């Protein structure tokens, strides 16, 4: 039996991961800003501990981790799922909008991870699962600021995986594509208040696409939750787990582009070394 610590557990991927973990007989610490709905829903479930957690509050993150260990004795799986979206051209995004998305997606993830890792290090066991996005591997017009937070998450995760491997703790970056959740709703996705007409053909097109595809995305969220239960059982979990055919296609396309561009500019790239004596 494992103990999961899940952020952003009140809805979307988070709530489905909670259900999947409980169905397999594991303990779950489900955290969200307001856990009242979780408490009501799982009132008779002794294997679930619902806690309030604003991931941007480091003190609260440490308190939640301590309560988890006090209740269940350990934390085996950390799922950093809490996230916030911003749809805006890079120039369109205001300082306040940029800071808001970074506070949750980067600094919040760091706060929770730093709160949980001392317990995993003491156990010499654990699995950190950071929910990224295809936007953490391939950026797009309109998603630049949001994607930059996921690029940051991926860079942090790569280093963290190296640092934690000798201590028995695994790290996996999960990269979902478009899944049929409420991520594109106003509650999860902020659209800049200051659109610029010059970006209508690029960012404007993405804004229209986001509206059209909302609740018609190809990915099945329940299957993502199932994939995570398989992930934690893997004897050698991957560093990256892309989920969704759209994510796989985007990764393959980026690899082709990078390989072709590198081949075109290889001579210039290697010409900057000191000449051999």
N, C-alpha and C positions, 0 to 999 in steps of 0.2 A: 504494500500500500504506500503510495506517494502522497506528499502534501504539496499542493499547488498554491502559489501566491499570484493572483491575477489582478492587474490594474484595468481600469475602464470596464469593469465587469457588469455594469448595469444594463448594457444593451449591445447590439451589434455582435461582432466577433466575440467580445468578452463574455456575454451572457451565454452564448452557444458553447464556448470552451468550458465554462462552469458546468453546464449540463453534461457535456461529454465526460468530464473528469469524474463527476459524481456517479454517472451511470456505470463507470468501470470500477467503482468501489473506492475511489481515492478521497482523501480529505481536500477541501478547497477553502482557501482564504480569499474571499471575493471582495475587492475594494472598489469603491466609487465615491464620488463627492457626497452623494446622498444615498445611503444603503437601505433606506426604509422599505423600498419595494422588494429588495432582495430578502430582507428580514421577514417581511410578510409572506413572500412566496415560499421560503424555505424554513418556516418557523418550526417544523417538526423534523428537520434534517440535522442530526447531531454531527454529521461530518462536514457541515458548512459553517464557517465563521464569516459573517458579513461585517465589514469595517468601513468607517468613513475615511477617505483618503483623497486629498488634493495633492497630486504628485509634485506640485511645485513647492510644497511645504515639507522641507527636509526633516524637521522635527517630527511631524506627523508620520512621515515615512518610517522613521526609526521606531516610533511607538507602535505602528501597525506590525512591523516585522517582529518586534518583541512579543506582542500579543499572539502572533501566529505561533511562535516557538513555545510560548507558555501554554497554549492550548493543545498543540499537536506534537510538540517535541522537536520539530525540525521543519525546514523548508527544502523540498527537493527540486521543485520546478518554479522558476520565476518567469511569468509571462508579462513582459512590458508591452501592454496592448493600448493603454491610454494614448490618445492622439487627437490632433486638431488639424483641420485642413484650411488652406488658404488658396483661393483661385484668384490670381492677379498677375498681371505683367510685372516684371521686376521693377520697372520705373513707377508703375501704378501703386505699388504697395507702400503704405505709410509706415513710419517708424513704429507706431503703436501696433499695427497689424503684424509686422515682422516680429517684434518682441513677443507678442502674445503667442504666436505659433512656436517660436523657439523655447519659450518658458515651459510649454507642455512637452513638446516632442523631443527636445534635447536636454534641457536642464532638469525637467521632471523625470525623464528616464534615468539620468545620472543620479539624481537624489534617491530614487527607489533602489537602483542597483547598488549604490554604496551602502544603503541600509541593510540589504539582504546578504551581500557577499560575506560579511564577517561570520554569519551563521553557516554558510556553505563552506567557507574555508575551514572552520572548526570541524565540520563533518568530514572534510576532504571528499566531498561528493556534492553534486548538484547539476542543474542544467538551466542556463539563462537563455530564454527565447525572446528575442527582440523583434517585434512586429514592424517591419519596414514596409516596402511597397515596390512595385516596379519602378516607381519614381525615385527609389533609392539607388537604382542601377542605370536608368535612362531618364533624363529630364525631358520636359516638353514645354512648349510655349504655354504660358498661363499657370504653370505649376512650378516655376523656378524657385520661389522661396520655400514652398512646401517640400519640393524635392531636395533642396539644400539641407533641410533638417534631416531627411532620411539618408542623404549621403553622409552627413555627420554621424548618424547612428551606425551606418555600416563601417565607417572608419574606426569608430570607437570599438565596435564589436570585433573587428579583425584583430586589433591589438589585444583586446580583452581575452579573446580565445587563446592567444599565445601566452598571456600572463597566467591564465587559470588552468591550462592543460596540465602542468606539473602538479597541480593541487587537486586533480580529480574532478574538476568542474568543467563542463562543456558549454559552449556558446553556439547558438544557431540564429542566423538572420532569416526570418520568414518574409518572402516578397510576394504578397498577393497582387493580382491584377485587379480588374474591375469585378467586384463581387456584389451580389444583390443585397446590400445592407442599406442603412440610412446614412451612409457617409456623405452622399451628395445632397442630403437635406440641409436646411438652414441650421439645424441644431449642431451638426458636425462640421459643416463646410462654410467658411466665411468667404464672401465675395467682396472684393475691395469696394470701398465707397467712392473711389476716385478713378473710374475708368477713363482711358485716354483714347480719343477717336482714331489716332494714327495706328493703333494696334487692333483695329476692328477685324482686319483680315487674318490675324494670327490668334491673339488672345480671345477676340470676340468669337471666332469660330469654335474655340474650346469651350467657351461659356455656353454656346448654343448646344454643343455636343453633350456637355454635362447635364443639361436640362433634359435633352431627348433620351439619354441612356439611363437616367435615374429610375431605379426599380425595374430596369430591363437589362441589367448587366449579365454577362454570361456565367459568372462564377456562382456556385452554390455554397452559401456560408456554412451550412451544416457539414458539407464535405470537407471544408477547411478545418473545422473543429475535429473531425475524424482523423484528418491527416496529422494534426498535432499529437493526438494520442498515439499514433504509429511512430511519430518522431521521438517521443520520450522513451519508447521501448527499444529504439535502435541501439545496438551495442556500440556502434561508432557513428554518432549522428553527424550530419553534414554541417559545414560552416554556413552554407546558404541552402535554403529550400524555396525555390520559386514555385508559386501555386497559381494555376490557371494557364490555359493554352495561350492566352494573350500575353502573359508574362514570358512564357517560353519563347514565343515568336519574337518579342521585343528584344530579349537577350541575344538570341541568335542573330538578329539584324544588326544589333550594335557591334557584336563580335566581327561580323563581316566588314562593317564600315571601318572599324579600328584597324583591322588587318590590312585592308586596302589602302587606307591613308598612311599607315606606317610603311608599307612597301613603297609608296610613292615618295615619301620623304625620308626614307632610311639613310640615304647618303648624307643628307644635311644633318640628320639626327646624330650620326656617329662621328661626324667631322669635327665636333667640338671638343673631343678629347685631346690631351697633350700628345704631340707627335712622339713616336717611339724614338728613343735615343739611338 
